[in-house]
């Protein structure tokens, strides 16, 4: 499912392939998007995934640290952006369109 992103980032591919004990979707360009800060400047906010594989795996939602620019192209709808005063993150939620 995430092969399109891993093909674009050797460091993400190594991190995932050599220790894939977590679930990630990579943007393929920014190296450290898991840093605990409220807002994050990124150089590319596109997501590279195989949407059909996501659907076949039963995926319905994506929770993202960044606002994804190509969600409509991938077949997702934006649900909203959520945060809390005590949280270090802003979380963007996207739902797979039916």
Secondary structure per residue as TSV (DSSP state, phi and psi in degrees):
chain	resnum	aa	ss	phi	psi
A	1	X	-	360.0	-38.8
A	2	X	-	-98.8	9.0
A	3	X	H	-52.9	-39.5
A	4	X	H	-58.0	-34.4
A	5	X	H	-79.4	-42.2
A	6	X	H	-64.7	-29.2
A	7	X	T	-67.1	-20.9
A	8	X	T	-95.5	-13.5
A	9	X	-	-138.0	106.6
A	10	X	H	-62.6	-40.1
A	11	X	H	-66.8	-38.2
A	12	X	H	-66.9	-39.7
A	13	X	H	-62.2	-46.0
A	14	X	H	-63.6	-45.9
A	15	X	H	-58.9	-45.5
A	16	X	H	-73.4	-50.0
A	17	X	H	-66.6	-33.6
A	18	X	H	-90.8	-14.4
A	19	X	-	-158.5	82.2
A	20	X	-	-97.4	42.5
A	21	X	-	-80.7	7.3
A	22	X	S	-131.0	170.4
A	23	X	-	-109.9	120.9
A	24	X	-	-134.7	154.1
A	25	X	-	-120.7	127.9
A	26	X	-	-101.8	144.9
A	27	X	-	-78.1	-20.1
A	28	X	S	85.2	-7.7
A	29	X	S	-123.3	-40.5
A	30	X	-	-89.8	128.7
A	31	X	S	-78.2	-33.4
A	32	X	-	-129.0	85.2
A	33	X	-	-101.0	6.7
A	34	X	-	-102.6	8.5
A	35	X	-	-64.3	132.6
A	36	X	-	-79.8	76.2
A	37	X	-	-125.7	154.6
A	38	X	S	-62.2	-49.2
A	39	X	S	-124.9	154.4
A	40	X	-	-135.7	128.5
A	41	X	-	-85.2	128.6
A	42	X	-	-125.3	156.9
A	43	X	S	-89.4	-20.6
A	44	X	-	-148.2	122.4
A	45	X	-	-108.9	26.4
A	46	X	-	-88.5	151.4
A	47	X	-	-109.8	137.6
A	48	X	-	-117.5	102.5
A	49	X	-	-140.6	164.6
A	50	X	-	-92.9	100.5
A	51	X	H	-62.2	-36.9
A	52	X	H	-65.6	-39.4
A	53	X	H	-64.5	-40.6
A	54	X	H	-58.0	-46.3
A	55	X	H	-63.0	-46.0
A	56	X	H	-64.6	-29.5
A	57	X	T	-79.5	-1.0
A	58	X	T	88.3	11.4
A	59	X	-	-66.1	139.5
A	60	X	-	-129.2	-31.9
A	61	X	E	-130.8	151.3
A	62	X	E	-121.9	131.2
A	63	X	E	-108.3	122.2
A	64	X	E	-128.5	145.0
A	65	X	S	-74.6	-22.2
A	66	X	S	-122.1	157.9
A	67	X	-	-77.1	118.8
A	68	X	-	-86.4	129.1
A	69	X	T	-84.4	-22.7
A	70	X	T	-111.6	28.8
A	71	X	H	-62.5	-38.5
A	72	X	H	-64.6	-40.3
A	73	X	H	-61.2	-31.3
A	74	X	H	-85.9	-8.5
A	75	X	T	92.5	29.3
A	76	X	E	-116.3	155.5
A	77	X	E	-111.9	141.1
A	78	X	E	-75.8	129.4
A	79	X	E	-92.9	-43.7
A	80	X	E	162.3	177.6
A	81	X	E	-117.3	130.7
A	82	X	E	-127.3	142.9
A	83	X	-	-156.0	172.2
A	84	X	-	-146.3	147.8
A	85	X	T	-58.0	-27.6
A	86	X	T	-91.3	-8.3
A	87	X	-	-90.7	141.7
A	88	X	S	-80.0	-2.4
A	89	X	-	-122.6	153.5
A	90	X	-	-104.6	130.6
A	91	X	E	-116.7	124.7
A	92	X	E	-96.7	133.9
A	93	X	E	-115.4	132.9
A	94	X	E	-127.8	139.8
A	95	X	E	-114.5	135.6
A	96	X	E	-65.0	125.1
A	97	X	-	-67.0	148.0
A	98	X	-	-87.0	360.0
